Amino acid sequence: MVLRYFLLLSLLVTSVSSLYAQGTCEGNFGENIFEAGDFGSGTANLLIPDPGIAPGYQYSTSPPPNDGFYTITNNTGLWNLFPSWLAIQDNSPDPNGYMMVVNASFNEGVFYEQQVDGLCENTLYEFSADIINLIKQPTIEHIRPNVSFLINGDVRYTTGQLPQDETWNTYGFTFTTDPGQTEITLTLRNNAPGGIGNDLALDNISFRACGPEAFILPEEIENICEDGNPISLNATVAGDQYDNPAVKWQISYDEGQTWEDVPGGNTITILHSELSEGFYYYRFLVANSVTNLQNSKCRIVSNVKVVYVQPKFFTINDTICQGNGYAFGLELLEQTGTYIDSLISSIGCDSIVTLNLEVVPDPMIVAQVTGDTTSCADSNDGVISVTAIENAYLPFSIALSDLEETPGPSATFDGLPPGNYAVRITDRLGCVLEDTVTIDSPIPIVVTLDGPESIELGDEVIIYAEVNQPVDAAVWSLPVEFECLDTDCQTIQLFPISASTITYEVSQTGGCSGIDSIQLAVEEVRRVYLPTAFSPNDDGRNDTFRPFVVTPNVQAVASFQVFDRWGGLVYKRSDYLPQSTSDGWDGTARGEKLDVGQYTYVAKVLFIDGVIKAYSGSVRLIR
């Protein structure tokens, strides 16, 4: 049968998808008539041979399929995919679950069709499937698939263009069979033209009866005592879909794997009277008539209710390590023996508990515990290894301080900072070895810079660097040029013009490093002086008038002009740096000595920080 290759008992599948559907079922479902609607499962990437499930399409065993081909696969990510296709698996928790991948043909066409018989008339059914557009989200100008669901050749529901959202979505609808209708043909048809795009994957095809809400309340496990009383279970059917609902209770003794009818279980309420220890699983089937109830294609299933009968007598066999205690009732047992106590369970059952306790000698666990030194003082790459564990009752676990326990037979904990760590090995019987291991770190690289905290503009600065151990590389970082004063360049000279951060960073080949920095403030002092009088009498004192400056605070006198009382220019000089007493005005103009009196001046001075400042005033010429 074609169905056994690709349809699923969807009642057992947990799908992850959004729902796009028309008139979806609001009550409970029956069992999926398509018993392999997830296309099955297998370790092989492709299902072989051709399952023959797609009219008008050819089966491909050389993925990815081309236009007009399809394949059954468990993972498109193992293919040499088209650039625009998604790498996906089927829409279920099963890592080997199959799905149907379709590269649509150029013309509209049917890619799934199946006839279903044995249905019931006047019964509501849901027809649905999980579909995903295989084209990646950012891809443009690709055709989007468009799928129609048909009943006996009539379109009952159309998905519209499938969203290009890289998500499995559930599409489907509900419909009611006509009077006398017991068989139908279900069809999935692609409406979009083939070509670029129009590629999809299909999973979890489902066709099942739909009915009212059917549940057993409360949903939690019902706990009763072995010497307690029977309890009633009530079937609740909420909804008006069925005019005359018929009920059949079922019980399972293997956690829901198989079910059998409860004798006389055709009533709304049944009595659970079995008080032998164990778990009992109940559910009920409901249909619109007694006749429909006998047909698995025409009935729905309630939730599962679990009844647990807690035993009156418990026997516990346990073993502990010498030195440990076993809490039993109000006692803490430390000796081998058989102990009996009457205990009240969490649900109030009075139980007789027999404990057979064996206390075994401590085997004195031994192990090799080592801690590696970190690569650098500030690194978190220490490693602790626990190996060669002996004298432990298998299995055992290894814990390091607050880190998560790891099972044996050995353990490695990495990414650890320097420090002391507690190692604890605990075996199956609770015997313990506790140890302490230390992760050391190498001596840290310490860099110390020595230099002034504040200077005046233009002052020389000398910075000294000290490092406590040899290094392989060193770098100065500062905003101005500097000069090395020794062969290792650990002493530098500079002339800062503004507040600066000076940093010295060193490193070793293994990656360890050290760094220090200092903050240097620069006071804005302008070292310029212009006298108020001078006497050009060749006596060697004050024979010229000029700006007195200090270098390197001053870089140059941009311009210097002297004027007589009428504003006439008597002296001018530009872009120079006064070096001697002859660099200035000697009280003459055009080779003639000028009269004694007041003269005015304007001087523009360029400083080391690029600032040009103007100075003006008057000077008295004295003979």
Secondary structure, DSSP 8 states (H G I E B T S, - for coil): -THHHH-B-GGG-----EEEEES---S-B---SSTBTT--B-SSSB--S----STT-EE-SSSS--TTEEEEESBGGGS---TTB---B-SSS-TTB-EEEEE--SS-EEEEEEEE-S--TT-EEEEEEEEEE-B-TT--S-B--EEEEEETTEEEEEEEE---SS--EEEEEEEE--TT---EEEEEEE-S--SSB-EEEEEEEEEEEB-SEEEESS-S-EEEETTS--EEEEEEEESSS-SS-EEEEEEESSTTSS-EE-TT--SSEEEE---SSEEEEEEEEEESSHHHHT-TTS-EE---EEEEEE-SEEEEEEEEETT--EEETTEEE-S-EEEEEEEE-TT--EEEEEEEEEEE-----EEEEEE---SSTT---EEEEEEEEES--SSEEEEETTS--EESS-EEEEEE-SEEEEEEEEETT--EEEEEEEE-------EEEE--SEEETT--EEEEEEESS--SEEEEE-SS-EEE-STT--EEEE--SS-EEEEEEEE-TTS-EEEEEEEEEEE----EE--SEE--SSSSSS-SB--EE-TTTEEEEEEEEEE-TTS-EEEEEEEE---STTSSB-SEETTEE--SEEEEEEEEEEETTS-EEEEEEEEEE--
